[in-house]
């Protein structure tokens, strides 16, 4: 605890700053507006889901989670001919408050872990540039690259991946600058 206590302010400030910037970046009119595309006749699609009784959850189609399914001719044909994908259904009503709070908690955990790394690796009197370099690099790693395997496996567009990496670079730089500014002497 003695290791992290002197860093409580940069932990909180960086988590809050990243949360604010990520919220702004996530607004529909900015660079993430094209991460998603609408379905043709989306209300008919939504009604078909309602009628089928599909509950909130993550779905894979065709369902090839088992070895037997992967080896079946039916799944093999479906994987070749398509459509192939995944579907995530949220529990209604969709509220932003809980998602915003959970996102802040994630950023707080990330800032705390970065603070731990910095406290172990850097001396108390480290200069601004050294702290910025170390903490910024750790922030970029945390914010830019942790999601890429999921993006690859679950089909994110290259543009979405690039935009998210750019977001992570900005978030890492913000984290590095705040830690460097508030680093204990």
N, CA, C and O of each residue as an XYZ file, in Angstrom:
740
protein
N       0.817     -1.191      0.000
C       0.000      0.000      0.000
C       0.862      1.258      0.000
O       0.520      2.253     -0.638
N       1.985      1.207      0.720
C       2.893      2.360      0.735
C       3.406      2.665     -0.661
O       3.738      3.807     -0.976
N       3.467      1.646     -1.487
C       3.952      1.813     -2.853
C       2.984      2.657     -3.689
O       3.411      3.503     -4.475
N       1.694      2.426     -3.517
C       0.688      3.090     -4.348
C       0.076      4.342     -3.725
O      -0.440      5.194     -4.448
N       0.122      4.467     -2.411
C      -0.544      5.603     -1.773
C      -0.086      6.954     -2.310
O      -0.930      7.821     -2.535
N       1.217      7.177     -2.526
C       1.626      8.487     -3.065
C       1.106      8.747     -4.486
O       1.173      9.876     -4.974
N       0.595      7.714     -5.140
C       0.133      7.856     -6.526
C      -1.392      7.893     -6.644
O      -1.930      7.795     -7.747
N      -2.086      8.033     -5.521
C      -3.552      8.001     -5.579
C      -4.119      9.112     -6.462
O      -5.098      8.895     -7.176
N      -3.512     10.302     -6.419
C      -4.044     11.404     -7.221
C      -3.857     11.165     -8.723
O      -4.821     11.307     -9.474
N      -2.644     10.804     -9.193
C      -2.545     10.525    -10.634
C      -3.372      9.319    -11.076
O      -3.828      9.268    -12.219
N      -3.570      8.355    -10.188
C      -4.437      7.218    -10.528
C      -5.853      7.724    -10.812
O      -6.433      7.411    -11.851
N      -6.396      8.498     -9.895
C      -7.761      9.010    -10.063
C      -7.872      9.987    -11.228
O      -8.807      9.904    -12.024
N      -6.916     10.914    -11.328
C      -6.970     11.913    -12.401
C      -6.851     11.274    -13.779
O      -7.576     11.640    -14.704
N      -5.934     10.318    -13.913
C      -5.758      9.694    -15.233
C      -6.968      8.849    -15.603
O      -7.400      8.863    -16.755
N      -7.523      8.110    -14.640
C      -8.727      7.319    -14.923
C      -9.880      8.234    -15.336
O     -10.603      7.938    -16.287
N     -10.046      9.339    -14.622
C     -11.130     10.274    -14.949
C     -10.907     10.928    -16.309
O     -11.844     11.052    -17.098
N      -9.677     11.346    -16.589
C      -9.389     12.001    -17.872
C      -9.600     11.040    -19.039
O     -10.188     11.411    -20.055
N      -9.118      9.806    -18.891
C      -9.305      8.815    -19.956
C     -10.793      8.522    -20.130
O     -11.271      8.379    -21.255
N     -11.517      8.433    -19.033
C     -12.957      8.175    -19.106
C     -13.671      9.293    -19.856
O     -14.518      9.023    -20.708
N     -13.338     10.537    -19.551
C     -13.971     11.679    -20.223
C     -13.648     11.663    -21.718
O     -14.543     11.808    -22.551
N     -12.373     11.488    -22.051
C     -11.973     11.494    -23.463
C     -12.583     10.300    -24.198
O     -13.036     10.443    -25.334
N     -12.601      9.129    -23.567
C     -13.187      7.957    -24.234
C     -14.679      8.136    -24.450
O     -15.221      7.679    -25.457
N     -15.345      8.795    -23.518
C     -16.772      9.066    -23.678
C     -16.999     10.011    -24.852
O     -17.920      9.814    -25.645
N     -16.165     11.030    -24.961
C     -16.271     11.958    -26.092
C     -15.972     11.228    -27.400
O     -16.701     11.385    -28.380
N     -14.892     10.424    -27.418
C     -14.544      9.680    -28.632
C     -15.647      8.713    -29.042
O     -15.834      8.451    -30.230
N     -16.368      8.189    -28.078
C     -17.413      7.210    -28.368
C     -18.720      7.804    -28.841
O     -19.633      7.078    -29.234
N     -18.816      9.127    -28.804
C     -20.059      9.762    -29.260
C     -20.265      9.495    -30.744
O     -19.303      9.463    -31.511
N     -21.508      9.306    -31.147
C     -21.795      8.884    -32.527
C     -21.286      9.800    -33.628
O     -21.092      9.342    -34.754
N     -21.065     11.060    -33.347
C     -20.652     11.969    -34.414
C     -19.138     12.029    -34.591
O     -18.654     12.756    -35.459
N     -18.396     11.297    -33.804
C     -16.940     11.335    -33.937
C     -16.431     10.118    -34.708
O     -17.188      9.488    -35.446
N     -15.160      9.792    -34.540
C     -14.523      8.811    -35.417
C     -14.976      7.362    -35.219
O     -14.569      6.500    -35.997
N     -15.785      7.065    -34.229
C     -16.292      5.697    -34.076
C     -17.689      5.519    -34.668
O     -18.293      4.455    -34.526
N     -18.198      6.549    -35.325
C     -19.569      6.458    -35.842
C     -19.722      5.368    -36.896
O     -20.821      4.844    -37.076
N     -18.653      5.018    -37.592
C     -18.740      3.996    -38.639
C     -18.258      2.618    -38.180
O     -18.044      1.729    -39.004
N     -18.085      2.439    -36.862
C     -17.689      1.125    -36.354
C     -18.804      0.099    -36.545
O     -18.542     -1.101    -36.619
N     -20.014      0.562    -36.623
C     -21.177     -0.307    -36.746
C     -21.973      0.117    -37.970
O     -21.946      1.277    -38.380
N     -22.674     -0.839    -38.536
C     -23.561     -0.515    -39.650
C     -24.958     -1.018    -39.299
O     -25.112     -1.993    -38.563
N     -25.953     -0.354    -39.824
C     -27.330     -0.749    -39.562
C     -27.756     -1.894    -40.458
O     -27.217     -2.086    -41.548
N     -28.717     -2.638    -39.990
C     -29.287     -3.730    -40.779
C     -30.371     -3.190    -41.697
O     -31.094     -2.264    -41.329
N     -30.487     -3.761    -42.889
C     -31.639     -3.388    -43.707
C     -32.896     -3.931    -43.014
O     -32.920     -5.079    -42.570
N     -33.901     -3.125    -42.928
C     -35.158     -3.508    -42.276
C     -34.909     -4.038    -40.863
O     -35.344     -5.133    -40.506
N     -34.202     -3.236    -40.072
C     -33.798     -3.663    -38.731
C     -34.979     -3.979    -37.823
O     -34.864     -4.844    -36.955
N     -36.102     -3.305    -37.998
C     -37.241     -3.576    -37.117
C     -37.855     -4.944    -37.398
O     -38.338     -5.599    -36.474
N     -37.845     -5.382    -38.637
C     -38.303     -6.737    -38.960
C     -37.344     -7.763    -38.357
O     -37.773     -8.796    -37.843
N     -36.049     -7.473    -38.423
C     -35.046     -8.357    -37.822
C     -35.264     -8.439    -36.309
O     -35.257     -9.529    -35.736
N     -35.455     -7.286    -35.667
C     -35.672     -7.261    -34.222
C     -36.939     -8.030    -33.846
O     -36.966     -8.746    -32.846
N     -37.973     -7.877    -34.647
C     -39.218     -8.594    -34.374
C     -39.019    -10.105    -34.518
O     -39.585    -10.877    -33.744
N     -38.224    -10.532    -35.496
C     -37.971    -11.974    -35.655
C     -37.202    -12.524    -34.452
O     -37.430    -13.663    -34.046
N     -36.311    -11.742    -33.889
C     -35.595    -12.180    -32.677
C     -36.576    -12.281    -31.512
O     -36.559    -13.260    -30.766
N     -37.426    -11.273    -31.358
C     -38.432    -11.302    -30.288
C     -39.320    -12.540    -30.415
O     -39.562    -13.242    -29.433
N     -39.802    -12.801    -31.630
C     -40.700    -13.940    -31.860
C     -40.009    -15.278    -31.616
O     -40.650    -16.235    -31.181
N     -38.719    -15.351    -31.892
C     -38.006    -16.622    -31.717
C     -37.706    -16.922    -30.256
O     -37.356    -18.052    -29.916
N     -37.841    -15.915    -29.381
C     -37.608    -16.142    -27.955
C     -36.138    -16.185    -27.566
O     -35.803    -16.657    -26.480
N     -35.265    -15.706    -28.422
C     -33.834    -15.696    -28.104
C     -33.603    -14.754    -26.928
O     -34.022    -13.596    -26.955
N     -32.936    -15.259    -25.903
C     -32.656    -14.485    -24.698
C     -31.352    -13.701    -24.849
O     -30.532    -14.038    -25.703
N     -31.145    -12.658    -24.036
C     -29.873    -11.934    -24.081
C     -28.696    -12.882    -23.872
O     -28.749    -13.780    -23.032
N     -27.651    -12.672    -24.636
C     -26.460    -13.515    -24.560
C     -25.617    -13.344    -25.809
O     -25.907    -12.506    -26.664
N     -24.577    -14.145    -25.901
C     -23.673    -14.131    -27.054
C     -23.896    -15.403    -27.855
O     -23.789    -16.510    -27.329
N     -24.203    -15.232    -29.117
C     -24.546    -16.353    -29.982
C     -23.570    -16.455    -31.143
O     -23.016    -15.458    -31.605
N     -23.374    -17.679    -31.601
C     -22.478    -17.988    -32.702
C     -23.283    -18.746    -33.749
O     -24.007    -19.686    -33.421
N     -23.157    -18.340    -35.003
C     -23.866    -19.076    -36.048
C     -22.981    -19.242    -37.269
O     -22.380    -18.280    -37.747
N     -22.903    -20.475    -37.775
C     -23.478    -21.680    -37.182
C     -22.762    -22.005    -35.872
O     -21.643    -21.551    -35.633
N     -23.414    -22.787    -35.039
C     -22.843    -23.147    -33.738
C     -21.805    -24.249    -33.948
O     -22.151    -25.411    -34.159
N     -20.538    -23.870    -33.887
C     -19.467    -24.856    -34.102
C     -18.552    -24.951    -32.884
O     -17.334    -25.058    -33.021
N     -19.146    -24.910    -31.690
C     -18.358    -24.928    -30.457
C     -17.778    -26.291    -30.115
O     -16.845    -26.366    -29.316
N     -18.290    -27.362    -30.686
C     -17.774    -28.692    -30.345
C     -17.013    -29.279    -31.532
O     -17.194    -28.867    -32.678
N     -16.170    -30.236    -31.229
C     -15.407    -30.925    -32.273
C     -16.355    -31.631    -33.243
O     -16.140    -31.637    -34.455
N     -17.410    -32.226    -32.677
C     -18.378    -32.925    -33.518
C     -19.027    -31.954    -34.505
O     -19.194    -32.273    -35.682
N     -19.388    -30.776    -34.017
C     -20.004    -29.783    -34.900
C     -19.024    -29.351    -35.983
O     -19.399    -29.245    -37.151
N     -17.779    -29.102    -35.607
C     -16.774    -28.668    -36.583
C     -16.571    -29.713    -37.678
O     -16.298    -29.372    -38.829
N     -16.707    -30.977    -37.314
C     -16.487    -32.053    -38.279
C     -17.750    -32.411    -39.063
O     -17.687    -33.205    -40.001
N     -18.890    -31.837    -38.691
C     -20.133    -32.195    -39.383
C     -20.201    -31.518    -40.753
O     -19.709    -30.406    -40.946
N     -20.814    -32.211    -41.675
C     -20.964    -31.685    -43.034
C     -21.856    -30.446    -43.045
O     -21.600    -29.494    -43.781
N     -22.896    -30.466    -42.230
C     -23.834    -29.345    -42.182
C     -23.123    -28.050    -41.762
O     -23.305    -27.006    -42.390
N     -22.322    -28.123    -40.709
C     -21.589    -26.939    -40.243
C     -20.527    -26.546    -41.257
O     -20.333    -25.360    -41.525
N     -19.839    -27.527    -41.821
C     -18.824    -27.228    -42.837
C     -19.408    -26.463    -44.012
O     -18.815    -25.498    -44.492
N     -20.562    -26.896    -44.467
C     -21.234    -26.203    -45.572
C     -21.648    -24.794    -45.150
O     -21.462    -23.833    -45.896
N     -22.206    -24.685    -43.960
C     -22.646    -23.368    -43.475
C     -21.463    -22.410    -43.331
O     -21.592    -21.223    -43.631
N     -20.313    -22.912    -42.874
C     -19.133    -22.058    -42.729
C     -18.611    -21.587    -44.083
O     -18.079    -20.483    -44.200
N     -18.766    -22.431    -45.106
C     -18.313    -22.047    -46.450
C     -19.284    -21.092    -47.133
O     -18.864    -20.140    -47.791
N     -20.574    -21.343    -46.979
C     -21.584    -20.585    -47.716
C     -22.088    -19.347    -46.978
O     -22.549    -18.394    -47.606
N     -22.000    -19.358    -45.637
C     -22.454    -18.226    -44.851
C     -23.962    -18.146    -44.777
O     -24.643    -18.995    -45.352
N     -24.497    -17.182    -44.107
C     -23.748    -16.206    -43.330
C     -23.120    -16.841    -42.089
O     -23.641    -17.805    -41.528
N     -22.004    -16.279    -41.687
C     -21.264    -16.732    -40.513
C     -21.087    -15.517    -39.617
O     -20.749    -14.436    -40.100
N     -21.309    -15.679    -38.340
C     -21.122    -14.525    -37.469
C     -21.407    -14.811    -36.022
O     -21.566    -15.954    -35.592
N     -21.463    -13.729    -35.295
C     -21.833    -13.801    -33.888
C     -22.830    -12.686    -33.623
O     -22.885    -11.690    -34.344
N     -23.603    -12.874    -32.591
C     -24.652    -11.931    -32.257
C     -24.643    -11.747    -30.748
O     -24.687    -12.725    -30.003
N     -24.586    -10.522    -30.301
C     -24.682    -10.212    -28.876
C     -25.988     -9.481    -28.638
O     -26.254     -8.441    -29.240
N     -26.789    -10.033    -27.760
C     -28.058     -9.399    -27.407
C     -27.971     -8.917    -25.969
O     -27.637     -9.685    -25.066
N     -28.272     -7.645    -25.760
C     -28.247     -7.058    -24.426
C     -29.617     -7.172    -23.790
O     -30.637     -7.291    -24.468
N     -29.609     -7.134    -22.493
C     -30.861     -7.165    -21.745
C     -31.484     -5.761    -21.781
O     -30.831     -4.787    -21.406
N     -32.734     -5.655    -22.229
C     -33.372     -4.333    -22.238
C     -33.848     -3.956    -20.827
O     -34.020     -4.850    -19.998
N     -34.059     -2.712    -20.531
C     -33.765     -1.569    -21.391
C     -32.273     -1.245    -21.345
O     -31.612     -1.456    -20.328
N     -31.763     -0.738    -22.439
C     -30.358     -0.358    -22.512
C     -30.185      0.966    -21.781
O     -30.796      1.972    -22.141
N     -29.349      0.953    -20.758
C     -29.070      2.186    -20.014
C     -27.580      2.471    -20.093
O     -26.758      1.559    -20.015
N     -27.248      3.715    -20.246
C     -25.850      4.103    -20.399
C     -25.140      4.244    -19.056
O     -23.925      4.056    -18.983
N     -25.864      4.567    -18.004
C     -25.240      4.828    -16.708
C     -24.379      3.686    -16.203
O     -23.236      3.899    -15.799
N     -24.912      2.490    -16.224
C     -24.160      1.333    -15.743
C     -22.933      1.044    -16.587
O     -21.880      0.682    -16.062
N     -23.069      1.203    -17.886
C     -21.937      0.964    -18.786
C     -20.862      2.030    -18.590
O     -19.671      1.718    -18.620
N     -21.264      3.277    -18.392
C     -20.295      4.347    -18.136
C     -19.571      4.114    -16.814
O     -18.359      4.313    -16.730
N     -20.299      3.697    -15.782
C     -19.682      3.422    -14.483
C     -18.707      2.250    -14.578
O     -17.605      2.315    -14.033
N     -19.103      1.187    -15.264
C     -18.221      0.024    -15.416
C     -16.958      0.391    -16.188
O     -15.870     -0.088    -15.870
N     -17.105      1.241    -17.201
C     -15.945      1.684    -17.968
C     -14.990      2.471    -17.085
O     -13.776      2.285    -17.165
N     -15.528      3.353    -16.240
C     -14.666      4.111    -15.328
C     -13.915      3.171    -14.390
O     -12.731      3.381    -14.126
N     -14.578      2.153    -13.891
C     -13.919      1.195    -12.994
C     -12.772      0.490    -13.714
O     -11.703      0.295    -13.135
N     -12.989      0.109    -14.970
C     -11.909     -0.518    -15.746
C     -10.729      0.438    -15.869
O      -9.583      0.034    -15.671
N     -10.994      1.698    -16.193
C      -9.912      2.677    -16.328
C      -9.206      2.905    -14.993
O      -7.996      3.134    -14.965
N      -9.937      2.845    -13.906
C      -9.340      2.983    -12.581
C      -8.418      1.800    -12.275
O      -7.330      1.983    -11.730
N      -8.850      0.605    -12.621
C      -8.008     -0.586    -12.428
C      -6.759     -0.496    -13.299
O      -5.657     -0.784    -12.831
N      -6.922     -0.098    -14.567
C      -5.769      0.038    -15.465
C      -4.792      1.067    -14.910
O      -3.587      0.814    -14.882
N      -5.282      2.216    -14.472
C      -4.400      3.247    -13.913
C      -3.694      2.755    -12.654
O      -2.531      3.085    -12.424
N      -4.391      1.971    -11.843
C      -3.780      1.419    -10.630
C      -2.672      0.431    -10.982
O      -1.606      0.456    -10.367
N      -2.910     -0.430    -11.954
C      -1.880     -1.391    -12.364
C      -0.685     -0.684    -12.999
O       0.460     -1.071    -12.766
N      -0.945      0.342    -13.795
C       0.150      1.121    -14.378
C       0.923      1.827    -13.268
O       2.151      1.898    -13.321
N       0.221      2.350    -12.267
C       0.885      2.993    -11.127
C       1.791      2.002    -10.409
O       2.906      2.344    -10.016
N       1.311      0.774    -10.240
C       2.138     -0.250     -9.600
C       3.414     -0.487    -10.403
O       4.509     -0.498     -9.841
N       3.275     -0.676    -11.715
C       4.461     -0.882    -12.557
C       5.430      0.284    -12.438
O       6.635      0.085    -12.286
N       4.903      1.494    -12.508
C       5.752      2.684    -12.442
C       6.427      2.803    -11.084
O       7.604      3.153    -11.007
N       5.695      2.516    -10.015
C       6.265      2.616     -8.668
C       7.390      1.614     -8.461
O       8.361      1.902     -7.762
N       7.263      0.451     -9.060
C       8.307     -0.569     -8.945
C       9.507     -0.220     -9.824
O      10.649     -0.472     -9.439
N       9.261      0.352    -10.992
C      10.325      0.559    -11.983
C      11.024      1.911    -11.893
O      12.184      2.030    -12.287
N      10.341      2.926    -11.383
C      10.895      4.279    -11.420
C      11.218      4.785    -10.018
O      10.508      4.472     -9.062
N      12.287      5.565     -9.898
C      12.576      6.167     -8.591
C      11.584      7.287     -8.280
O      10.952      7.840     -9.180
N      11.463      7.606     -7.015
C      10.530      8.659     -6.592
C      10.825      9.998     -7.262
O       9.897     10.740     -7.584
N      12.065     10.312     -7.473
C      12.423     11.625     -8.029
C      12.632     11.583     -9.542
O      13.322     12.440    -10.094
N      12.049     10.604    -10.208
C      12.222     10.507    -11.663
C      11.688     11.771    -12.327
O      10.711     12.364    -11.869
N      12.334     12.166    -13.395
C      11.930     13.371    -14.107
C      10.671     13.175    -14.935
O      10.234     12.051    -15.182
N      10.100     14.297    -15.356
C       8.859     14.299    -16.131
C       8.973     13.406    -17.368
O       8.107     12.567    -17.618
N      10.053     13.595    -18.141
C      10.199     12.858    -19.406
C      10.277     11.353    -19.169
O       9.677     10.576    -19.913
N      11.012     10.936    -18.139
C      11.168      9.497    -17.859
C       9.836      8.887    -17.427
O       9.467      7.805    -17.883
N       9.122      9.578    -16.553
C       7.825      9.070    -16.092
C       6.844      9.022    -17.263
O       6.128      8.037    -17.441
N       6.817     10.094    -18.058
C       5.924     10.126    -19.216
C       6.236      8.978    -20.170
O       5.327      8.314    -20.668
N       7.517      8.746    -20.423
C       7.923      7.679    -21.345
C       7.457      6.317    -20.838
O       6.856      5.546    -21.587
N       7.732      6.023    -19.582
C       7.411      4.705    -19.032
C       5.899      4.509    -18.892
O       5.342      3.521    -19.371
N       5.252      5.456    -18.234
C       3.814      5.323    -17.981
C       3.027      5.423    -19.290
O       2.051      4.698    -19.489
N       3.452      6.317    -20.174
C       2.781      6.437    -21.468
C       2.859      5.148    -22.270
O       1.874      4.724    -22.874
N       4.045      4.522    -22.275
C       4.198      3.249    -22.999
C       3.316      2.166    -22.387
O       2.673      1.404    -23.110
N       3.286      2.096    -21.056
C       2.428      1.110    -20.393
C       0.958      1.385    -20.709
O       0.181      0.455    -20.929
N       0.584      2.653    -20.731
C      -0.795      3.017    -21.056
C      -1.166      2.660    -22.483
O      -2.262      2.166    -22.747
N      -0.240      2.915    -23.406
C      -0.504      2.562    -24.807
C      -0.671      1.053    -24.952
O      -1.564      0.591    -25.662
N       0.178      0.292    -24.288
C       0.029     -1.170    -24.335
C      -1.332     -1.595    -23.787
O      -2.025     -2.417    -24.387
N      -1.701     -1.030    -22.648
C      -2.962     -1.425    -22.014
C      -4.172     -1.017    -22.844
O      -5.100     -1.806    -23.025
N      -4.162      0.195    -23.340
C      -5.349      0.719    -24.012
C      -5.418      0.400    -25.504
O      -6.511      0.353    -26.069
N      -4.280      0.182    -26.146
C      -4.294     -0.017    -27.602
C      -4.338     -1.470    -28.033
O      -4.945     -1.785    -29.056
N      -3.722     -2.349    -27.293
C      -3.497     -3.682    -27.836
C      -4.250     -4.810    -27.146
O      -4.273     -5.927    -27.663
N      -4.859     -4.560    -26.013
C      -5.507     -5.652    -25.293
C      -6.727     -6.207    -26.023
O      -7.074     -7.374    -25.840
N      -7.373     -5.401    -26.834
C      -8.601     -5.853    -27.496
C      -8.350     -6.482    -28.869
O      -9.264     -7.080    -29.438
N      -7.151     -6.364    -29.407
C      -6.912     -6.781    -30.793
C      -7.198     -8.263    -31.035
O      -7.816     -8.581    -32.051
N      -6.783     -9.198    -30.156
C      -7.145    -10.597    -30.422
C      -8.662    -10.807    -30.544
O      -9.116    -11.551    -31.414
N      -9.436    -10.161    -29.682
C     -10.898    -10.280    -29.807
C     -11.388     -9.661    -31.105
O     -12.287    -10.197    -31.752
N     -10.800     -8.534    -31.486
C     -11.192     -7.887    -32.742
C     -10.906     -8.795    -33.930
O     -11.688     -8.852    -34.879
N      -9.794     -9.497    -33.874
C      -9.443    -10.424    -34.952
C     -10.434    -11.586    -34.987
O     -10.964    -11.929    -36.044
N     -10.676    -12.180    -33.837
C     -11.527    -13.363    -33.791
C     -12.995    -13.054    -34.024
O     -13.721    -13.882    -34.575
N     -13.441    -11.880    -33.613
C     -14.862    -11.570    -33.727
C     -15.178    -10.577    -34.833
O     -16.281    -10.032    -34.883
N     -14.225    -10.339    -35.713
C     -14.509     -9.672    -36.970
C     -14.634     -8.171    -36.966
O     -15.475     -7.636    -37.688
N     -13.842     -7.468    -36.192
C     -13.888     -6.005    -36.271
C     -13.283     -5.553    -37.602
O     -12.371     -6.184    -38.136
N     -13.804     -4.468    -38.108
C     -13.257     -3.895    -39.336
C     -11.873     -3.316    -39.057
O     -11.592     -2.865    -37.947
N     -11.010     -3.334    -40.079
C      -9.663     -2.769    -39.914
C      -9.742     -1.318    -39.465
O      -8.953     -0.875    -38.630
N     -10.687     -0.589    -40.016
C     -10.843      0.808    -39.640
C     -11.147      0.951    -38.151
O     -10.636      1.861    -37.499
N     -11.974      0.061    -37.610
C     -12.305      0.074    -36.187
C     -11.072     -0.229    -35.350
O     -10.843      0.401    -34.318
N     -10.279     -1.196    -35.799
C      -9.057     -1.548    -35.077
C      -8.101     -0.365    -35.058
O      -7.554     -0.025    -34.009
N      -7.897      0.264    -36.210
C      -6.987      1.415    -36.291
C      -7.490      2.556    -35.409
O      -6.704      3.158    -34.676
N      -8.785      2.860    -35.468
C      -9.343      3.937    -34.638
C      -9.165      3.627    -33.158
O      -8.875      4.526    -32.369
N      -9.336      2.369    -32.774
C      -9.176      1.989    -31.373
C      -7.716      2.060    -30.935
O      -7.431      2.418    -29.792
N      -6.798      1.724    -31.825
C      -5.374      1.864    -31.502
C      -5.036      3.343    -31.316
O      -4.304      3.702    -30.394
N      -5.562      4.191    -32.179
C      -5.337      5.639    -32.027
C      -5.917      6.122    -30.697
O      -5.279      6.901    -29.989
N      -7.116      5.666    -30.358
C      -7.687      6.001    -29.048
C      -6.721      5.607    -27.938
O      -6.457      6.392    -27.028
N      -6.195      4.385    -28.017
C      -5.289      3.885    -26.987
C      -4.017      4.697    -26.875
O      -3.496      4.894    -25.777
N      -3.511      5.172    -28.007
C      -2.318      6.029    -27.976
C      -2.647      7.335    -27.249
O      -1.858      7.810    -26.433
N      -3.801      7.907    -27.545
C      -4.224      9.137    -26.859
C      -4.406      8.866    -25.364
O      -3.940      9.646    -24.533
N      -5.079      7.767    -25.019
C      -5.302      7.441    -23.606
C      -3.975      7.198    -22.884
O      -3.797      7.627    -21.744
N      -3.047      6.509    -23.552
C      -1.734      6.273    -22.954
C      -0.974      7.566    -22.738
O      -0.333      7.749    -21.704
N      -1.043      8.468    -23.716
C      -0.365      9.763    -23.584
C      -0.982     10.587    -22.453
O      -0.262     11.241    -21.700
N      -2.289     10.558    -22.334
C      -2.962     11.265    -21.233
C      -2.502     10.700    -19.897
O      -2.159     11.450    -18.983
N      -2.496      9.377    -19.789
C      -2.075      8.726    -18.552
C      -0.628      9.074    -18.233
O      -0.303      9.413    -17.095
N       0.247      8.991    -19.244
C       1.654      9.327    -19.037
C       1.846     10.762    -18.600
O       2.636     11.033    -17.695
N       1.138     11.688    -19.226
C       1.286     13.109    -18.888
C       0.803     13.399    -17.469
O       1.441     14.154    -16.736
N      -0.315     12.804    -17.084
C      -0.837     13.056    -15.733
C       0.087     12.465    -14.682
O       0.358     13.113    -13.671
N       0.575     11.254    -14.896
C       1.508     10.663    -13.932
C       2.802     11.466    -13.864
O       3.341     11.681    -12.778
N       3.304     11.911    -15.011
C       4.541     12.694    -15.018
C       4.344     14.021    -14.283
O       5.233     14.471    -13.560
N       3.199     14.634    -14.468
C       2.878     15.911    -13.820
C       2.760     15.756    -12.304
O       3.212     16.621    -11.554
N       2.148     14.646    -11.851
C       1.881     14.450    -10.420
C       2.815     13.435     -9.762
O       2.530     12.956     -8.665
N       3.925     13.103    -10.418
C       4.856     12.118     -9.859
C       5.478     12.673     -8.585
O       5.915     13.823     -8.555
N       5.521     11.850     -7.520
C       6.073     12.353     -6.250
C       7.573     12.655     -6.345
O       8.334     11.942     -7.000
N       7.962     13.723     -5.677
C       9.378     14.135     -5.690
C      10.189     13.308     -4.712
O      11.397     13.510     -4.585
